[in-house]
Structure formats: C-alpha cells, structure tokens
Amino acid sequence: MKGLRSQKYRDTRGRTVDQYRSVLAEIDRSTLLGKRDYAIYRLLWDNALRRGKIVSLDRSNFIPQESRLMILGKGTLESQSLDTVK
C-alpha cells in the first residue's frame, strides 16, 4: 500500500511587512474607531497576540500611569506585562 501525500490546506505565511504597513496607513487615527483599530493591529503584529487574547481585553487590563498592558499568559493564571508605546 502506497502512503498518502499530505496536502497544504491553507497558506499560513501571513502578511508581508509592506502589506502590514499598507493596512496601518489606511487607518484614520483621528477617530475613536481608528485609534482602536490601530491598537488592535499593533497588538496582533508587534506582539503576535492571537485574536482571542485581544478580544478578552478590557480597560482594566491597561495601566496608563505605567504605559502597560496586562495580558493573561498562556496556560497560566498570572498576567504578563506588555510595555506600550507612549
């Protein structure tokens, strides 16, 4: 019996840096929605956060005095700190 070959079912390479920059350039950061969208894209790309982690965030995760975002670590009950851009 001959073995079956595996087949790629989707492209998992992600976007190029130029594609990412193009998307960021289109976001209108003068609006609240634009600021939110920009922050989401930066979390996705810069910190490689998964969408599930991002949608679970709320205002209590952000410590503005320290410019820190607290993210619950994978498989842990303890939050990890992400430094944010000032």
PyMOL Python script that loads the backbone (N, CA, C, O; Angstrom):
from pymol import cmd

cmd.read_pdbstr("""\
ATOM      1  N   MET A   1       0.849  -1.182   0.000  1.00  0.00           N
ATOM      2  CA  MET A   1       0.000   0.000   0.000  1.00  0.00           C
ATOM      3  C   MET A   1       0.893   1.243   0.000  1.00  0.00           C
ATOM      4  O   MET A   1       1.839   1.341   0.781  1.00  0.00           O
ATOM      5  N   LYS A   2       0.590   2.151  -0.851  1.00  0.00           N
ATOM      6  CA  LYS A   2       1.373   3.365  -1.004  1.00  0.00           C
ATOM      7  C   LYS A   2       0.861   4.435  -0.036  1.00  0.00           C
ATOM      8  O   LYS A   2      -0.346   4.601   0.133  1.00  0.00           O
ATOM      9  N   GLY A   3       1.796   5.161   0.600  1.00  0.00           N
ATOM     10  CA  GLY A   3       1.417   6.214   1.538  1.00  0.00           C
ATOM     11  C   GLY A   3       0.785   7.419   0.846  1.00  0.00           C
ATOM     12  O   GLY A   3       1.088   7.721  -0.308  1.00  0.00           O
ATOM     13  N   LEU A   4      -0.076   8.082   1.556  1.00  0.00           N
ATOM     14  CA  LEU A   4      -0.716   9.280   1.025  1.00  0.00           C
ATOM     15  C   LEU A   4       0.176  10.495   1.238  1.00  0.00           C
ATOM     16  O   LEU A   4       0.848  10.614   2.262  1.00  0.00           O
ATOM     17  N   ARG A   5       0.176  11.379   0.276  1.00  0.00           N
ATOM     18  CA  ARG A   5       0.923  12.617   0.413  1.00  0.00           C
ATOM     19  C   ARG A   5       0.072  13.636   1.166  1.00  0.00           C
ATOM     20  O   ARG A   5      -1.145  13.712   0.994  1.00  0.00           O
ATOM     21  N   SER A   6       0.746  14.408   1.996  1.00  0.00           N
ATOM     22  CA  SER A   6       0.000  15.460   2.691  1.00  0.00           C
ATOM     23  C   SER A   6      -0.189  16.628   1.744  1.00  0.00           C
ATOM     24  O   SER A   6       0.647  16.892   0.880  1.00  0.00           O
ATOM     25  N   GLN A   7      -1.301  17.322   1.922  1.00  0.00           N
ATOM     26  CA  GLN A   7      -1.604  18.474   1.087  1.00  0.00           C
ATOM     27  C   GLN A   7      -1.738  19.708   1.957  1.00  0.00           C
ATOM     28  O   GLN A   7      -2.299  19.663   3.052  1.00  0.00           O
ATOM     29  N   LYS A   8      -1.209  20.820   1.443  1.00  0.00           N
ATOM     30  CA  LYS A   8      -1.400  22.084   2.138  1.00  0.00           C
ATOM     31  C   LYS A   8      -2.867  22.471   2.029  1.00  0.00           C
ATOM     32  O   LYS A   8      -3.453  22.395   0.949  1.00  0.00           O
ATOM     33  N   TYR A   9      -3.450  22.876   3.118  1.00  0.00           N
ATOM     34  CA  TYR A   9      -4.847  23.265   3.049  1.00  0.00           C
ATOM     35  C   TYR A   9      -5.037  24.767   3.133  1.00  0.00           C
ATOM     36  O   TYR A   9      -6.122  25.271   2.843  1.00  0.00           O
ATOM     37  N   ARG A  10      -3.990  25.494   3.529  1.00  0.00           N
ATOM     38  CA  ARG A  10      -4.076  26.953   3.526  1.00  0.00           C
ATOM     39  C   ARG A  10      -2.680  27.538   3.676  1.00  0.00           C
ATOM     40  O   ARG A  10      -1.749  26.883   4.145  1.00  0.00           O
ATOM     41  N   ASP A  11      -2.572  28.766   3.269  1.00  0.00           N
ATOM     42  CA  ASP A  11      -1.306  29.478   3.356  1.00  0.00           C
ATOM     43  C   ASP A  11      -1.198  30.081   4.754  1.00  0.00           C
ATOM     44  O   ASP A  11      -2.042  30.885   5.150  1.00  0.00           O
ATOM     45  N   THR A  12      -0.174  29.701   5.496  1.00  0.00           N
ATOM     46  CA  THR A  12      -0.015  30.191   6.867  1.00  0.00           C
ATOM     47  C   THR A  12       1.172  31.131   7.019  1.00  0.00           C
ATOM     48  O   THR A  12       1.633  31.378   8.134  1.00  0.00           O
ATOM     49  N   ARG A  13       1.670  31.659   5.896  1.00  0.00           N
ATOM     50  CA  ARG A  13       2.821  32.547   5.958  1.00  0.00           C
ATOM     51  C   ARG A  13       2.487  33.927   6.520  1.00  0.00           C
ATOM     52  O   ARG A  13       3.386  34.631   6.980  1.00  0.00           O
ATOM     53  N   GLY A  14       1.249  34.318   6.493  1.00  0.00           N
ATOM     54  CA  GLY A  14       0.879  35.632   6.987  1.00  0.00           C
ATOM     55  C   GLY A  14       1.118  36.713   5.960  1.00  0.00           C
ATOM     56  O   GLY A  14       1.319  36.428   4.779  1.00  0.00           O
ATOM     57  N   ARG A  15       1.097  37.941   6.403  1.00  0.00           N
ATOM     58  CA  ARG A  15       1.256  39.095   5.524  1.00  0.00           C
ATOM     59  C   ARG A  15       2.705  39.577   5.523  1.00  0.00           C
ATOM     60  O   ARG A  15       3.456  39.344   6.471  1.00  0.00           O
ATOM     61  N   THR A  16       3.074  40.244   4.454  1.00  0.00           N
ATOM     62  CA  THR A  16       4.409  40.820   4.378  1.00  0.00           C
ATOM     63  C   THR A  16       4.437  42.123   5.175  1.00  0.00           C
ATOM     64  O   THR A  16       3.391  42.666   5.529  1.00  0.00           O
ATOM     65  N   VAL A  17       5.610  42.605   5.446  1.00  0.00           N
ATOM     66  CA  VAL A  17       5.768  43.874   6.162  1.00  0.00           C
ATOM     67  C   VAL A  17       5.126  44.999   5.362  1.00  0.00           C
ATOM     68  O   VAL A  17       4.473  45.870   5.938  1.00  0.00           O
ATOM     69  N   ASP A  18       5.300  44.995   4.048  1.00  0.00           N
ATOM     70  CA  ASP A  18       4.707  46.047   3.216  1.00  0.00           C
ATOM     71  C   ASP A  18       3.178  46.011   3.256  1.00  0.00           C
ATOM     72  O   ASP A  18       2.535  47.061   3.293  1.00  0.00           O
ATOM     73  N   GLN A  19       2.601  44.824   3.249  1.00  0.00           N
ATOM     74  CA  GLN A  19       1.141  44.707   3.350  1.00  0.00           C
ATOM     75  C   GLN A  19       0.656  45.232   4.697  1.00  0.00           C
ATOM     76  O   GLN A  19      -0.352  45.935   4.768  1.00  0.00           O
ATOM     77  N   TYR A  20       1.366  44.894   5.752  1.00  0.00           N
ATOM     78  CA  TYR A  20       1.020  45.362   7.097  1.00  0.00           C
ATOM     79  C   TYR A  20       1.084  46.891   7.155  1.00  0.00           C
ATOM     80  O   TYR A  20       0.165  47.533   7.664  1.00  0.00           O
ATOM     81  N   ARG A  21       2.149  47.464   6.641  1.00  0.00           N
ATOM     82  CA  ARG A  21       2.290  48.924   6.646  1.00  0.00           C
ATOM     83  C   ARG A  21       1.194  49.587   5.830  1.00  0.00           C
ATOM     84  O   ARG A  21       0.709  50.659   6.192  1.00  0.00           O
ATOM     85  N   SER A  22       0.805  48.964   4.747  1.00  0.00           N
ATOM     86  CA  SER A  22      -0.261  49.500   3.902  1.00  0.00           C
ATOM     87  C   SER A  22      -1.589  49.557   4.657  1.00  0.00           C
ATOM     88  O   SER A  22      -2.331  50.535   4.554  1.00  0.00           O
ATOM     89  N   VAL A  23      -1.875  48.510   5.407  1.00  0.00           N
ATOM     90  CA  VAL A  23      -3.109  48.482   6.205  1.00  0.00           C
ATOM     91  C   VAL A  23      -3.062  49.566   7.284  1.00  0.00           C
ATOM     92  O   VAL A  23      -4.041  50.286   7.478  1.00  0.00           O
ATOM     93  N   LEU A  24      -1.942  49.685   7.980  1.00  0.00           N
ATOM     94  CA  LEU A  24      -1.810  50.701   9.019  1.00  0.00           C
ATOM     95  C   LEU A  24      -1.967  52.110   8.458  1.00  0.00           C
ATOM     96  O   LEU A  24      -2.540  52.979   9.114  1.00  0.00           O
ATOM     97  N   ALA A  25      -1.466  52.338   7.261  1.00  0.00           N
ATOM     98  CA  ALA A  25      -1.547  53.661   6.643  1.00  0.00           C
ATOM     99  C   ALA A  25      -2.987  54.050   6.310  1.00  0.00           C
ATOM    100  O   ALA A  25      -3.304  55.236   6.223  1.00  0.00           O
ATOM    101  N   GLU A  26      -3.852  53.066   6.125  1.00  0.00           N
ATOM    102  CA  GLU A  26      -5.249  53.328   5.779  1.00  0.00           C
ATOM    103  C   GLU A  26      -6.121  53.664   6.991  1.00  0.00           C
ATOM    104  O   GLU A  26      -7.235  54.162   6.828  1.00  0.00           O
ATOM    105  N   ILE A  27      -5.637  53.402   8.178  1.00  0.00           N
ATOM    106  CA  ILE A  27      -6.438  53.616   9.384  1.00  0.00           C
ATOM    107  C   ILE A  27      -6.452  55.099   9.745  1.00  0.00           C
ATOM    108  O   ILE A  27      -5.401  55.733   9.847  1.00  0.00           O
ATOM    109  N   ASP A  28      -7.647  55.642   9.937  1.00  0.00           N
ATOM    110  CA  ASP A  28      -7.815  57.053  10.318  1.00  0.00           C
ATOM    111  C   ASP A  28      -7.711  57.162  11.845  1.00  0.00           C
ATOM    112  O   ASP A  28      -8.680  56.908  12.560  1.00  0.00           O
ATOM    113  N   ARG A  29      -6.549  57.534  12.321  1.00  0.00           N
ATOM    114  CA  ARG A  29      -6.316  57.593  13.767  1.00  0.00           C
ATOM    115  C   ARG A  29      -6.863  58.855  14.416  1.00  0.00           C
ATOM    116  O   ARG A  29      -6.618  59.091  15.599  1.00  0.00           O
ATOM    117  N   SER A  30      -7.594  59.667  13.674  1.00  0.00           N
ATOM    118  CA  SER A  30      -8.209  60.852  14.277  1.00  0.00           C
ATOM    119  C   SER A  30      -9.575  60.518  14.877  1.00  0.00           C
ATOM    120  O   SER A  30     -10.179  61.361  15.541  1.00  0.00           O
ATOM    121  N   THR A  31     -10.072  59.290  14.648  1.00  0.00           N
ATOM    122  CA  THR A  31     -11.361  58.870  15.197  1.00  0.00           C
ATOM    123  C   THR A  31     -11.133  57.819  16.288  1.00  0.00           C
ATOM    124  O   THR A  31     -10.081  57.182  16.340  1.00  0.00           O
ATOM    125  N   LEU A  32     -12.123  57.650  17.149  1.00  0.00           N
ATOM    126  CA  LEU A  32     -12.013  56.634  18.198  1.00  0.00           C
ATOM    127  C   LEU A  32     -11.901  55.232  17.607  1.00  0.00           C
ATOM    128  O   LEU A  32     -11.094  54.425  18.069  1.00  0.00           O
ATOM    129  N   LEU A  33     -12.710  54.940  16.588  1.00  0.00           N
ATOM    130  CA  LEU A  33     -12.634  53.616  15.956  1.00  0.00           C
ATOM    131  C   LEU A  33     -11.277  53.399  15.301  1.00  0.00           C
ATOM    132  O   LEU A  33     -10.726  52.300  15.359  1.00  0.00           O
ATOM    133  N   GLY A  34     -10.743  54.431  14.684  1.00  0.00           N
ATOM    134  CA  GLY A  34      -9.433  54.330  14.064  1.00  0.00           C
ATOM    135  C   GLY A  34      -8.342  54.072  15.089  1.00  0.00           C
ATOM    136  O   GLY A  34      -7.438  53.271  14.851  1.00  0.00           O
ATOM    137  N   LYS A  35      -8.424  54.745  16.224  1.00  0.00           N
ATOM    138  CA  LYS A  35      -7.441  54.522  17.294  1.00  0.00           C
ATOM    139  C   LYS A  35      -7.532  53.091  17.816  1.00  0.00           C
ATOM    140  O   LYS A  35      -6.519  52.437  18.064  1.00  0.00           O
ATOM    141  N   ARG A  36      -8.770  52.621  17.977  1.00  0.00           N
ATOM    142  CA  ARG A  36      -8.961  51.236  18.427  1.00  0.00           C
ATOM    143  C   ARG A  36      -8.397  50.248  17.421  1.00  0.00           C
ATOM    144  O   ARG A  36      -7.670  49.325  17.787  1.00  0.00           O
ATOM    145  N   ASP A  37      -8.737  50.447  16.144  1.00  0.00           N
ATOM    146  CA  ASP A  37      -8.261  49.546  15.098  1.00  0.00           C
ATOM    147  C   ASP A  37      -6.738  49.549  15.011  1.00  0.00           C
ATOM    148  O   ASP A  37      -6.124  48.496  14.841  1.00  0.00           O
ATOM    149  N   TYR A  38      -6.132  50.718  15.126  1.00  0.00           N
ATOM    150  CA  TYR A  38      -4.680  50.830  15.081  1.00  0.00           C
ATOM    151  C   TYR A  38      -4.056  50.044  16.237  1.00  0.00           C
ATOM    152  O   TYR A  38      -3.083  49.315  16.045  1.00  0.00           O
ATOM    153  N   ALA A  39      -4.617  50.196  17.426  1.00  0.00           N
ATOM    154  CA  ALA A  39      -4.102  49.474  18.597  1.00  0.00           C
ATOM    155  C   ALA A  39      -4.234  47.965  18.406  1.00  0.00           C
ATOM    156  O   ALA A  39      -3.325  47.216  18.764  1.00  0.00           O
ATOM    157  N   ILE A  40      -5.346  47.516  17.850  1.00  0.00           N
ATOM    158  CA  ILE A  40      -5.552  46.091  17.618  1.00  0.00           C
ATOM    159  C   ILE A  40      -4.523  45.549  16.633  1.00  0.00           C
ATOM    160  O   ILE A  40      -3.908  44.510  16.874  1.00  0.00           O
ATOM    161  N   TYR A  41      -4.343  46.251  15.534  1.00  0.00           N
ATOM    162  CA  TYR A  41      -3.352  45.797  14.555  1.00  0.00           C
ATOM    163  C   TYR A  41      -1.949  45.760  15.140  1.00  0.00           C
ATOM    164  O   TYR A  41      -1.184  44.835  14.868  1.00  0.00           O
ATOM    165  N   ARG A  42      -1.609  46.759  15.941  1.00  0.00           N
ATOM    166  CA  ARG A  42      -0.275  46.773  16.555  1.00  0.00           C
ATOM    167  C   ARG A  42      -0.109  45.603  17.528  1.00  0.00           C
ATOM    168  O   ARG A  42       0.965  45.005  17.583  1.00  0.00           O
ATOM    169  N   LEU A  43      -1.149  45.265  18.296  1.00  0.00           N
ATOM    170  CA  LEU A  43      -1.075  44.123  19.199  1.00  0.00           C
ATOM    171  C   LEU A  43      -0.928  42.817  18.420  1.00  0.00           C
ATOM    172  O   LEU A  43      -0.154  41.939  18.801  1.00  0.00           O
ATOM    173  N   LEU A  44      -1.671  42.703  17.337  1.00  0.00           N
ATOM    174  CA  LEU A  44      -1.592  41.493  16.513  1.00  0.00           C
ATOM    175  C   LEU A  44      -0.205  41.328  15.913  1.00  0.00           C
ATOM    176  O   LEU A  44       0.382  40.248  15.989  1.00  0.00           O
ATOM    177  N   TRP A  45       0.317  42.382  15.321  1.00  0.00           N
ATOM    178  CA  TRP A  45       1.587  42.280  14.600  1.00  0.00           C
ATOM    179  C   TRP A  45       2.792  42.382  15.526  1.00  0.00           C
ATOM    180  O   TRP A  45       3.655  41.505  15.512  1.00  0.00           O
ATOM    181  N   ASP A  46       2.863  43.439  16.330  1.00  0.00           N
ATOM    182  CA  ASP A  46       4.069  43.703  17.132  1.00  0.00           C
ATOM    183  C   ASP A  46       4.278  42.680  18.245  1.00  0.00           C
ATOM    184  O   ASP A  46       5.412  42.322  18.563  1.00  0.00           O
ATOM    185  N   ASN A  47       3.185  42.214  18.830  1.00  0.00           N
ATOM    186  CA  ASN A  47       3.292  41.312  19.973  1.00  0.00           C
ATOM    187  C   ASN A  47       2.844  39.893  19.656  1.00  0.00           C
ATOM    188  O   ASN A  47       2.863  39.019  20.522  1.00  0.00           O
ATOM    189  N   ALA A  48       2.446  39.671  18.421  1.00  0.00           N
ATOM    190  CA  ALA A  48       1.990  38.352  17.972  1.00  0.00           C
ATOM    191  C   ALA A  48       0.895  37.779  18.870  1.00  0.00           C
ATOM    192  O   ALA A  48       0.854  36.578  19.137  1.00  0.00           O
ATOM    193  N   LEU A  49       0.016  38.659  19.327  1.00  0.00           N
ATOM    194  CA  LEU A  49      -1.107  38.187  20.138  1.00  0.00           C
ATOM    195  C   LEU A  49      -2.163  37.563  19.233  1.00  0.00           C
ATOM    196  O   LEU A  49      -2.368  38.008  18.104  1.00  0.00           O
ATOM    197  N   ARG A  50      -2.810  36.560  19.724  1.00  0.00           N
ATOM    198  CA  ARG A  50      -3.902  35.942  18.985  1.00  0.00           C
ATOM    199  C   ARG A  50      -5.166  36.751  19.206  1.00  0.00           C
ATOM    200  O   ARG A  50      -5.303  37.471  20.195  1.00  0.00           O
ATOM    201  N   ARG A  51      -6.082  36.617  18.266  1.00  0.00           N
ATOM    202  CA  ARG A  51      -7.304  37.431  18.347  1.00  0.00           C
ATOM    203  C   ARG A  51      -8.102  37.148  19.614  1.00  0.00           C
ATOM    204  O   ARG A  51      -8.744  38.052  20.149  1.00  0.00           O
ATOM    205  N   GLY A  52      -8.075  35.906  20.104  1.00  0.00           N
ATOM    206  CA  GLY A  52      -8.797  35.575  21.331  1.00  0.00           C
ATOM    207  C   GLY A  52      -8.292  36.345  22.534  1.00  0.00           C
ATOM    208  O   GLY A  52      -9.073  36.751  23.395  1.00  0.00           O
ATOM    209  N   LYS A  53      -6.970  36.548  22.592  1.00  0.00           N
ATOM    210  CA  LYS A  53      -6.394  37.339  23.691  1.00  0.00           C
ATOM    211  C   LYS A  53      -6.825  38.792  23.590  1.00  0.00           C
ATOM    212  O   LYS A  53      -7.124  39.436  24.596  1.00  0.00           O
ATOM    213  N   ILE A  54      -6.852  39.301  22.366  1.00  0.00           N
ATOM    214  CA  ILE A  54      -7.203  40.709  22.172  1.00  0.00           C
ATOM    215  C   ILE A  54      -8.667  40.965  22.506  1.00  0.00           C
ATOM    216  O   ILE A  54      -8.980  41.961  23.159  1.00  0.00           O
ATOM    217  N   VAL A  55      -9.562  40.098  22.076  1.00  0.00           N
ATOM    218  CA  VAL A  55     -10.976  40.339  22.349  1.00  0.00           C
ATOM    219  C   VAL A  55     -11.312  40.169  23.826  1.00  0.00           C
ATOM    220  O   VAL A  55     -12.349  40.649  24.285  1.00  0.00           O
ATOM    221  N   SER A  56     -10.445  39.488  24.573  1.00  0.00           N
ATOM    222  CA  SER A  56     -10.707  39.318  26.005  1.00  0.00           C
ATOM    223  C   SER A  56     -10.229  40.517  26.834  1.00  0.00           C
ATOM    224  O   SER A  56     -10.503  40.588  28.032  1.00  0.00           O
ATOM    225  N   LEU A  57      -9.521  41.453  26.207  1.00  0.00           N
ATOM    226  CA  LEU A  57      -9.013  42.622  26.931  1.00  0.00           C
ATOM    227  C   LEU A  57     -10.122  43.629  27.206  1.00  0.00           C
ATOM    228  O   LEU A  57     -11.081  43.745  26.442  1.00  0.00           O
ATOM    229  N   ASP A  58      -9.976  44.349  28.300  1.00  0.00           N
ATOM    230  CA  ASP A  58     -10.841  45.496  28.566  1.00  0.00           C
ATOM    231  C   ASP A  58     -10.002  46.587  29.237  1.00  0.00           C
ATOM    232  O   ASP A  58      -8.792  46.434  29.408  1.00  0.00           O
ATOM    233  N   ARG A  59     -10.638  47.658  29.603  1.00  0.00           N
ATOM    234  CA  ARG A  59      -9.910  48.809  30.154  1.00  0.00           C
ATOM    235  C   ARG A  59      -9.117  48.473  31.409  1.00  0.00           C
ATOM    236  O   ARG A  59      -8.084  49.086  31.677  1.00  0.00           O
ATOM    237  N   SER A  60      -9.592  47.511  32.170  1.00  0.00           N
ATOM    238  CA  SER A  60      -8.897  47.166  33.414  1.00  0.00           C
ATOM    239  C   SER A  60      -7.531  46.530  33.151  1.00  0.00           C
ATOM    240  O   SER A  60      -6.697  46.462  34.054  1.00  0.00           O
ATOM    241  N   ASN A  61      -7.297  46.064  31.924  1.00  0.00           N
ATOM    242  CA  ASN A  61      -6.000  45.475  31.575  1.00  0.00           C
ATOM    243  C   ASN A  61      -4.929  46.532  31.309  1.00  0.00           C
ATOM    244  O   ASN A  61      -3.740  46.216  31.266  1.00  0.00           O
ATOM    245  N   PHE A  62      -5.347  47.778  31.132  1.00  0.00           N
ATOM    246  CA  PHE A  62      -4.399  48.844  30.799  1.00  0.00           C
ATOM    247  C   PHE A  62      -4.100  49.687  32.037  1.00  0.00           C
ATOM    248  O   PHE A  62      -5.008  50.133  32.739  1.00  0.00           O
ATOM    249  N   ILE A  63      -2.810  49.894  32.286  1.00  0.00           N
ATOM    250  CA  ILE A  63      -2.367  50.746  33.396  1.00  0.00           C
ATOM    251  C   ILE A  63      -1.719  51.987  32.777  1.00  0.00           C
ATOM    252  O   ILE A  63      -0.528  51.977  32.466  1.00  0.00           O
ATOM    253  N   PRO A  64      -2.508  53.061  32.598  1.00  0.00           N
ATOM    254  CA  PRO A  64      -1.994  54.230  31.871  1.00  0.00           C
ATOM    255  C   PRO A  64      -0.812  54.918  32.545  1.00  0.00           C
ATOM    256  O   PRO A  64       0.073  55.426  31.858  1.00  0.00           O
ATOM    257  N   GLN A  65      -0.780  54.943  33.873  1.00  0.00           N
ATOM    258  CA  GLN A  65       0.319  55.607  34.587  1.00  0.00           C
ATOM    259  C   GLN A  65       1.667  54.958  34.271  1.00  0.00           C
ATOM    260  O   GLN A  65       2.699  55.629  34.291  1.00  0.00           O
ATOM    261  N   GLU A  66       1.661  53.671  33.983  1.00  0.00           N
ATOM    262  CA  GLU A  66       2.883  52.922  33.703  1.00  0.00           C
ATOM    263  C   GLU A  66       3.023  52.577  32.225  1.00  0.00           C
ATOM    264  O   GLU A  66       4.001  51.949  31.819  1.00  0.00           O
ATOM    265  N   SER A  67       2.044  52.987  31.420  1.00  0.00           N
ATOM    266  CA  SER A  67       2.001  52.626  29.993  1.00  0.00           C
ATOM    267  C   SER A  67       2.183  51.128  29.800  1.00  0.00           C
ATOM    268  O   SER A  67       3.008  50.685  29.002  1.00  0.00           O
ATOM    269  N   ARG A  68       1.397  50.357  30.546  1.00  0.00           N
ATOM    270  CA  ARG A  68       1.490  48.888  30.487  1.00  0.00           C
ATOM    271  C   ARG A  68       0.120  48.276  30.203  1.00  0.00           C
ATOM    272  O   ARG A  68      -0.923  48.784  30.617  1.00  0.00           O
ATOM    273  N   LEU A  69       0.178  47.167  29.482  1.00  0.00           N
ATOM    274  CA  LEU A  69      -1.000  46.378  29.202  1.00  0.00           C
ATOM    275  C   LEU A  69      -0.766  45.006  29.822  1.00  0.00           C
ATOM    276  O   LEU A  69       0.254  44.371  29.555  1.00  0.00           O
ATOM    277  N   MET A  70      -1.682  44.554  30.628  1.00  0.00           N
ATOM    278  CA  MET A  70      -1.553  43.264  31.292  1.00  0.00           C
ATOM    279  C   MET A  70      -2.337  42.207  30.502  1.00  0.00           C
ATOM    280  O   MET A  70      -3.535  42.351  30.256  1.00  0.00           O
ATOM    281  N   ILE A  71      -1.629  41.150  30.118  1.00  0.00           N
ATOM    282  CA  ILE A  71      -2.202  40.068  29.322  1.00  0.00           C
ATOM    283  C   ILE A  71      -2.074  38.774  30.113  1.00  0.00           C
ATOM    284  O   ILE A  71      -1.015  38.479  30.665  1.00  0.00           O
ATOM    285  N   LEU A  72      -3.147  38.008  30.165  1.00  0.00           N
ATOM    286  CA  LEU A  72      -3.096  36.720  30.843  1.00  0.00           C
ATOM    287  C   LEU A  72      -2.243  35.772  30.013  1.00  0.00           C
ATOM    288  O   LEU A  72      -2.523  35.545  28.836  1.00  0.00           O
ATOM    289  N   GLY A  73      -1.204  35.219  30.628  1.00  0.00           N
ATOM    290  CA  GLY A  73      -0.276  34.333  29.926  1.00  0.00           C
ATOM    291  C   GLY A  73      -0.926  33.023  29.531  1.00  0.00           C
ATOM    292  O   GLY A  73      -1.876  32.572  30.171  1.00  0.00           O
ATOM    293  N   LYS A  74      -0.417  32.422  28.488  1.00  0.00           N
ATOM    294  CA  LYS A  74      -0.948  31.147  28.003  1.00  0.00           C
ATOM    295  C   LYS A  74      -0.711  30.056  29.041  1.00  0.00           C
ATOM    296  O   LYS A  74       0.422  29.824  29.463  1.00  0.00           O
ATOM    297  N   GLY A  75      -1.771  29.398  29.442  1.00  0.00           N
ATOM    298  CA  GLY A  75      -1.674  28.297  30.384  1.00  0.00           C
ATOM    299  C   GLY A  75      -1.345  28.709  31.807  1.00  0.00           C
ATOM    300  O   GLY A  75      -0.991  27.863  32.628  1.00  0.00           O
ATOM    301  N   THR A  76      -1.456  30.007  32.114  1.00  0.00           N
ATOM    302  CA  THR A  76      -1.170  30.459  33.474  1.00  0.00           C
ATOM    303  C   THR A  76      -2.336  31.290  33.995  1.00  0.00           C
ATOM    304  O   THR A  76      -3.207  31.720  33.238  1.00  0.00           O
ATOM    305  N   LEU A  77      -2.329  31.496  35.270  1.00  0.00           N
ATOM    306  CA  LEU A  77      -3.342  32.351  35.886  1.00  0.00           C
ATOM    307  C   LEU A  77      -2.766  33.716  36.223  1.00  0.00           C
ATOM    308  O   LEU A  77      -3.446  34.561  36.805  1.00  0.00           O
ATOM    309  N   GLU A  78      -1.512  33.924  35.852  1.00  0.00           N
ATOM    310  CA  GLU A  78      -0.829  35.172  36.162  1.00  0.00           C
ATOM    311  C   GLU A  78      -0.691  36.030  34.907  1.00  0.00           C
ATOM    312  O   GLU A  78      -0.366  35.522  33.834  1.00  0.00           O
ATOM    313  N   SER A  79      -0.940  37.335  35.048  1.00  0.00           N
ATOM    314  CA  SER A  79      -0.836  38.248  33.926  1.00  0.00           C
ATOM    315  C   SER A  79       0.602  38.603  33.642  1.00  0.00           C
ATOM    316  O   SER A  79       1.438  38.658  34.543  1.00  0.00           O
ATOM    317  N   GLN A  80       0.881  38.846  32.359  1.00  0.00           N
ATOM    318  CA  GLN A  80       2.186  39.306  31.935  1.00  0.00           C
ATOM    319  C   GLN A  80       2.042  40.750  31.462  1.00  0.00           C
ATOM    320  O   GLN A  80       0.990  41.146  30.959  1.00  0.00           O
ATOM    321  N   SER A  81       3.093  41.519  31.626  1.00  0.00           N
ATOM    322  CA  SER A  81       3.065  42.923  31.277  1.00  0.00           C
ATOM    323  C   SER A  81       3.646  43.162  29.895  1.00  0.00           C
ATOM    324  O   SER A  81       4.702  42.631  29.552  1.00  0.00           O
ATOM    325  N   LEU A  82       2.937  43.975  29.098  1.00  0.00           N
ATOM    326  CA  LEU A  82       3.460  44.422  27.815  1.00  0.00           C
ATOM    327  C   LEU A  82       3.672  45.918  27.913  1.00  0.00           C
ATOM    328  O   LEU A  82       2.755  46.652  28.284  1.00  0.00           O
ATOM    329  N   ASP A  83       4.867  46.379  27.587  1.00  0.00           N
ATOM    330  CA  ASP A  83       5.097  47.821  27.536  1.00  0.00           C
ATOM    331  C   ASP A  83       4.417  48.373  26.303  1.00  0.00           C
ATOM    332  O   ASP A  83       4.463  47.757  25.238  1.00  0.00           O
ATOM    333  N   THR A  84       3.788  49.525  26.435  1.00  0.00           N
ATOM    334  CA  THR A  84       3.110  50.138  25.302  1.00  0.00           C
ATOM    335  C   THR A  84       3.881  51.364  24.866  1.00  0.00           C
ATOM    336  O   THR A  84       4.717  51.888  25.602  1.00  0.00           O
ATOM    337  N   VAL A  85       3.593  51.808  23.671  1.00  0.00           N
ATOM    338  CA  VAL A  85       4.244  52.995  23.122  1.00  0.00           C
ATOM    339  C   VAL A  85       3.615  54.227  23.720  1.00  0.00           C
ATOM    340  O   VAL A  85       2.391  54.340  23.792  1.00  0.00           O
ATOM    341  N   LYS A  86       4.459  55.157  24.154  1.00  0.00           N
ATOM    342  CA  LYS A  86       3.941  56.406  24.728  1.00  0.00           C
ATOM    343  C   LYS A  86       3.647  57.403  23.657  1.00  0.00           C
ATOM    344  O   LYS A  86       3.204  58.513  23.951  1.00  0.00           O
TER     345      LYS A  86
END
""", "prot")
cmd.dss("prot")
cmd.show_as("cartoon", "prot")
cmd.util.cbc("prot")
cmd.orient("prot")
